[in-house]
Amino acid sequence: MVSFILTLKRLFHGLFHSFKEKEFQVIFVLIVVMLLSGTIFYTKVEGLSVLDALYFCFVTLSTIGHPDFVPQTDFGKIFTMVYILAGIGLFFGLIVRIGRGILSSKNKK
């Protein structure tokens, strides 16, 4: 339990440090826009609830995947392919920036 708390502390320090960088702020805003646009799309086109749509967007961009949901419409399938191509790079860019923030905040101590 102690190691979990220490890991969370390092994560929050890294996030705090990362938010000072302009590039991180831009990537973060783009990720939020991607999640919102995907959530709206899957809510309107595929008929998912807002929480289910947001969950599907998050697990798709993080490459975890959702085992139970597959878009039912052709438009939904095309949107998902484009969404994956555009979003995964942004998501990994965000993860890299957070990792840099963790390492640089650790080095400053």
N, C-alpha and C positions, 0 to 999 in steps of 0.2 A: 504494500500500500504506500509505503514511503517513497519507493522508486517511482510509482505512478504520479504522486504529487510533485516530486522533483521534475519529472518529465513535463508535466503540465506547466510548471513554473518556467522551465526553459522555453517551451513553446510560446507562452505568452510574452516572455521577454523578446523572443525572436520576432513575433508579430509586431510588438511595439516598435522595435528597431526597424523592421521592414517598412512600416507605414510612414517612416520619415523619408523614404526614397520615392521620387516622382514616378519611376518606372513601375514600382510595386503598386502605387495608387492607381495608375492607368490600367494595369492588368487586373487589379481587384475590381474596378468599376466595370471593365469588359466582362469579367466572369459573372458579376451580378446581373448585367444586362442579358448575358447568355442564359442564365438560369431563369430570369423573369420571362424572356421571350419564349423559351422552351416550355415553361409552365403554362403560359397563356395559350400557346399552340396546342399542347396536349389536352388542355382543359376544353378548348373550343372544338377542336377537330376530332380528337379521339374519345372525348367524353369522360376523361379521368377527373377525379376530385382534385382540388388544388394541391393538397398534401401529397397525393399519389403522383401527380404530375411533377411536382418539385423533387420528390424522391427519385423518380425515374430520371429526371435531368441530371441530378447529382451523381447517381450511380453510373450513368452513361458517361459523363465527362470524366469521372475518376477511373474509368475503365473497369469498374467492378462488374457492371452488367446487372440486369434485372431478369431473373429466370422465368418469371411468370407473365410478363407483359411483352407483347410484340405488337407494333402498330398494325391496326386493322385495315386502314385505307392505304391506297397507293401513294397518295399525297403525304400521308404520315410516314411511310417508309422512305420516300425520297427526302423529306425534311430531316428525318433521323440520320440518314447518311451524310447529308451536308452538315448537320449539327455536330456530328461526331468529328468530322474532319476539321471544322472550324474551332471546336471547343477543346479538344484534347490538348492541342498545342498550348492554348491559353492556360488550361488547368495545370499542365506540367510546368509552364513558366512561373505560375504562382507558387507551386511547391518548391521550385528551385530558389525563388526569391525568399521564401520563408526559411529554407535551409541556410541560405547565406546570412539571413538575419540572425538565426540561432548561432551560427559559427562566429559572426562578427561581434555579437553581444557577449559571447563566451570569451572571446579574445580580449575584449576591453576590460574584463574583470581582473 
